[in-house]
Amino acid sequence: MDEQAIRRVLVDALEIGGVAAIHEPAIRDPFLAGTADITLERLEMDSLAKMELCIAVEVETGVSLTPDDLLAYATLGQLVQQIGRQAGRG
């Protein structure tokens, strides 16, 4: 799975999880294009959004994450890189 596909998985999951910030084109579009990153703090995810994100990542990429695992990442870009590394192991 390439980086662009992982970015799309994350954005889709955040939209489903009701994360308001990801609906802002100025935030979403550059992230999808790979030209900008988003801090997890900026997303202000509640526990349901975090769980939706983890579920979507596992279903779409095969990489298992828990909401607590997200604490290890400051940005979505860091999460993309980690998912790419783990998904590439298969």
SULMO-V498187 format. One record per pair of residues at least 6 apart in sequence whose ideal C-beta (glycine too) atoms are under 7 Angstrom apart, sorted by the first residue. I is the first residue (numbers start at 0). J is the second residue. Records with the same first field share a line. If there is no record, write none. Layout:
I = J  J
//
This chain:
0 = 60  86
2 = 33  79  83
3 = 33
5 = 60  79  82  83
6 = 30  31  33  79
7 = 31
8 = 55  56  59  60
9 = 52  75  78  79
10 = 21  27  30  31
11 = 55
12 = 51  52  55  56
13 = 21  42  48  52
14 = 21  22
15 = 51
16 = 44  47  48  51  52
17 = 48
18 = 42  44  48
20 = 26  41  42  43
21 = 27  42
26 = 37
29 = 35
30 = 36  37  75
36 = 74  75  76
37 = 74  75
38 = 73  74
39 = 69  72  73  74  75
46 = 66
49 = 66  69
50 = 66
53 = 64  65  66
56 = 62  64  82
57 = 63  64
60 = 82  86
61 = 86  89
62 = 82  85  86
72 = 78  81
//
